[in-house]
Amino acid sequence: MPSIKRRPIFALVGSAAAILLAAQTVDVAVNSRAGDEDLQAQALSRASQVENLRMSGQEGLGAEAKAPEPSLDEQQFSAAMDEYAAATGKTFSAAVYDPATDETWTYNARQGYMEASIVKVSMVLTLIREATKEGRGLTSDEMDLSARMIQSSDNDATNELYRNIGGAEALQETYDLLALTGTEAGPLWGASTTTAADQLKIVNAVIYGADWLNEDQLTHLQKLMNGVEASQYWGVPSGTTHASVALKNGWLQDDDGKWDVNSIGYVSEDSTEYGITVLSTGNPEMEDGVSLIEDVAGIIHELERSDVARGSAGSN
């Protein structure tokens, strides 16, 4: 398995936020080309059809109502994302939910990406939804499959559970309940498009629940996402210091040989917590996508820390 070396993260945020100099150098082995991820990439149609998938994710959002004036925090977030995109020429989207302010920030919200293995979180939510409806707990087999899916991104376990929950139809019912607007389930899990904003709704459902999700079973999923294997611990945790991070990553190669690399999660660090999703496409190598995700996540973490610091100063 290739080794990904985390490099220093420099936040290119100009006047929008302080320059981020936090760095982590950790060698992480990532299973980048094994299992059904490759099989599904091969099963995709040619590059033009992949592009159509992405465009469908954009069009699914539909017309948007006029947005309210963005807050100072959201303006800083947008400026930081714009500057990083301009400096790198990369295609990515990000979304953040801050429960302290009840604000959601999104960047490049209309862009569609292949879900890849982040869809495994939605599959386990679907399992929990069905068990909740049936008034039962998860079986030992279901708990084992979900653990393998989330903690080690096991594709064999994912194939089995996807069949057991009812495939695309059952997954789509969960998406409908979550009011996702740019994500549709398909027969090839991971090959459908999604958006950063939709993935943030999924993260929020995991953390804050819903009346159709059993609380104890949600706690099981939260613990799985908080305990991923070392080879899976990259992406949104990058740039945190003493944080607890629940996460799931995904990566999938398209017909052009480019990579969609995604990372979603929830961060609890010192006196702040927030949901975060970062999705990317067009990466020449998987490692390029990982670096992009970690750069963007690092910028967001620095903005959140700055926001907390401003709040603390204002309370004195």
BELBEL-V594539 format. One record per run of one state. SS is the DSSP state (hx for helix, st for strand, lp for the rest). FROM is the first residue (numbers start at 1). TO is the last residue. If there is no record, write none. Layout:
SS FROM TO
SS FROM TO
This chain:
lp 1 2
st 3 5
lp 6 13
hx 14 16
lp 17 26
st 27 29
lp 30 35
hx 36 43
lp 44 46
hx 47 59
lp 60 71
hx 72 88
lp 89 90
st 91 98
lp 99 102
st 103 107
lp 108 112
st 113 114
lp 115 115
hx 116 134
lp 135 139
hx 140 151
lp 152 154
hx 155 165
lp 166 166
hx 167 177
lp 178 192
st 193 194
lp 195 195
hx 196 208
lp 209 214
hx 215 226
lp 227 229
hx 230 232
lp 233 243
st 244 253
lp 254 258
st 259 269
lp 270 271
st 272 283
lp 284 285
hx 286 314
lp 315 316
